[in-house]
Amino acid sequence: MRTINSVASEELRWIKPASEFPYELHSADDEIVGQLQVDLAWRGDSDTAGQRWTFRREGFWRQRVTVRIPGSDFNIAVFYSSWKKGGTLELDGGRKLRLCLPTLLKWQWTWRDFQGNPLVHLKEPLLGSDCRVTIEADAAESPDVPLLVVLGWYLLVVWAREAERTK
């Protein structure tokens, strides 16, 4: 499996195949470069080349998602959801990134740094169909990019499932 950073110049796609892992991240040449499993309790387990994370949604009024290395009790990152703004990801070491909501003119979720620079885009995310992912050239070598790609999709899957339950 190639790393997400090594295929950052390509448009990637999250798809849902009929397999053990419900979601697969495919490169432009259809190679699997990541996987994500989300269970009914909103727990997520991911696997990319050499990197694995677990995601756990916590809280009721002030929702957050913790990011851990499997088997660890230490959070390497915490995502704080904001109903009107998407949310903020606080990485170990104090760095912060934002997940920005789509606009009416462009249906894409975007991870940005706090200077407003775009890093990763998740385009046309519709549960049950493909979600296209593009990575900005300036961010391609960032060690945060694989986590942003996988965590971004995890969040969109959870939010879409919640919306389905409230219908």
N, C-alpha and C positions, 0 to 999 in steps of 0.2 A: 504494500500500500504506500503510495507517495504521500508526502506531507501536503497539507492545505497550502502552506507558504509556497511550495514548489509549483503549484498550479494556480497561483493567485492571479496570473495574467489572463486566465481563461474565465469564461462564464461557467459557474458551477450550478448544479440543480439538486435540490432536495426532492426525492421522490419516495413514494410509499409502495414498495414491492410486497409480494406475498412471501415473506420469509420470517425468520426468527426476530430480526431487527426490523421494526415497522418502517423506519425511515433510513434512507441511504443518501449520502452526498456523492454525486457523480461529477467527474471532471468532463471537459468538453469531448474527450475521446471515450466516454462512458466507463471509465475506471472508478471504482468505489474508493473515495478518499476519506470517508467518515461515516459513522453510523450513530443513530440515536434511538433509544428505547424509552418510551414514556408509559408508565403503568397507570392504573385507575386511581391511585392515590397521589398522582402528579409527580411521582419520583422519576427522575430521568437518569439514564446511564448512557454515556457516550464513549466512543472509541474512534480515535484518529491515529495516524501513524505515530506511534511512540507517546501519545498523550491520551489520557483517560480522565473523565470527570464524572462526578455525580451531582445532580441538581435536586434540591429539596425545597419545595414551597412551604413557607411558614407564615404564621400570623393570620389574623382575620381582618382587623381594621387597617393595620399597617402591614401590608403584605410585603414579603421579601423572598428572594430565592438565594439559598446558599450554594456555593460551588466548592466542592471538595475533591481531593484525590481519593479514589476508592480505598476504603479501609481506614481512612483518617477521620479524626474528629475536629480537625483544624480547617476553618474556612479560608480558602485562598482568595475568595472574592464573595461579595454579597451584592445582589441586585435589589434595589428599592424601587418598587413600582409606584408610579405617579399617574393617576387616572387621566390628567389633562396633558401630561408631557411625555409619556412613555415610561421613562425611569432613568435611574442613575446606577451605574456599576462602580462599586468601590473595590479596587484591586488591592491585594496585599502590598503594603508599602505606601498606601495613601493615594495613589493615582485614581482619578475618576474619569469615567466615560459616560456618555449619554446615549440612550436609545430614543430616537426622535420618531414621533408619529408620522404617518403619511399625510400629505396635503390633499386637498380636493383635486388638484390638477395632476398629481403624481402618486400612484398607489405603490409606495415603497417605504419600508422602514429603514432607517439609517443610523448606524453607530457613528458618533462624532466624539472628538476630544473636546475639552472644555474651551478651546479656542474657536470651536465651530468647524474644524476641519473634518470632512467626511472620511470614514475609514472603510466601512463595509455596508453594502446595500442588500436588503432582502426585498425582491421585487415580486409583486402580484402574488403574495402568499395566500393561497386558498387551500384549506384543508382538503385533502383528497386529490389534489393535483400538484403539479410541480411548483416549486418556489425557486426562482432564479436568484443567484447570489453573485454579486460582483464586488471585487476588492479594489480599492483605489491603489494606483501604482505607488504612491508615496507610503502606503501602509503595508505593502506586500511582504516586506521582511520583518515586520513587527512580530514579536513572540506572542502578542495578544490576539492576533488575527484568528488563529484556529478556535480559540475560546469564543470570540465574538460571533463567528459563523455558527457554531454549534449552540451556544446559549441563546442567540437570537432566534433560531428555529425552535428551540425548546419553548421559549416564551410565547411565540406565535401559536404553537400547537396547544399549549395550555389555555391561552386566552380564547382560542377558537372553540375548544372543548367546553369551556365555561359558558360561552355565548350559546352553544347548542343546548346546554342543560337548562338555561334560563328561558328558552323559547316556550 
